[in-house]
Amino acid sequence: MICLLFAYLLLAFSSAIILYIDPGTGSLIFQILSAIAIAILFYFSRLKNALVKLFKKTLNFLSRKNET
């Protein structure tokens, strides 16, 4: 109980908390965020290409149907 009270008082009256990220952890976080961003871009480019291909097929089908 005394330890919890001490921890609470320590956190309640601390003026600033300084965070430090060492270079190894920083580069790992950067690599993870970069990989996520590239994966999202790759996914959306493939999705866009699939939709364009689908609409081209649909337009070709409709244009052939109107010609006959």
MITOR-522144 format. One record per residue (C-alpha): residue in three letters; y, z, x. Coordinates in steps of 0.1 Angstrom, whole numbers, plus 5000, padded with zeros to 4 digits. Each point is the difference from the previous one (the first is absolute). Example, Ala and Ser with C-alpha at 12.3 -4.5 7.8 and 13.67 -1.06 7.14 Angstrom:
// residues 2
ALA495550785123 SER503449935014 
// end
This chain:
// residues 68
MET500050005000 ILE502450095028 CYS499149675018 LEU500949804968 LEU503350184997 PHE500849945036 ALA499249634997 TYR502149974968 LEU503050175017 LEU499649795031 LEU500049684979 ALA502750114976 PHE502550095027 SER499449725026 SER503049785003 ALA498449685012 ILE496649875006 ILE499749755028 LEU497149764998 TYR498649835031 ILE497849695000 ASP498549935034 PRO499949635011 GLY496249974994 THR500350114964 GLY503249794995 SER498349695012 LEU496950074978 ILE502350044969 PHE501849685009 GLN496749815004 ILE498850134966 LEU503249914982 SER500149655017 ALA496449944990 ILE500750104964 ALA503149774999 ILE498149705014 ALA497150064976 ILE502450004970 LEU501749685012 PHE496649835006 TYR498850114965 PHE503049884982 SER500149675019 ARG496349934990 LEU500850104964 LYS503049765000 ASN497949725014 ALA497250064974 LEU502650004972 VAL501649685013 LYS496649835002 LEU499150114965 PHE503349874985 LYS499649675019 LYS496649964985 THR501350084965 LEU502949765003 ASN497749725013 PHE497650074971 LEU502849994974 SER501649695015 ARG496649824999 LYS499550114964 ASN503449874990 GLU499349665016 THR496949934979 
// end
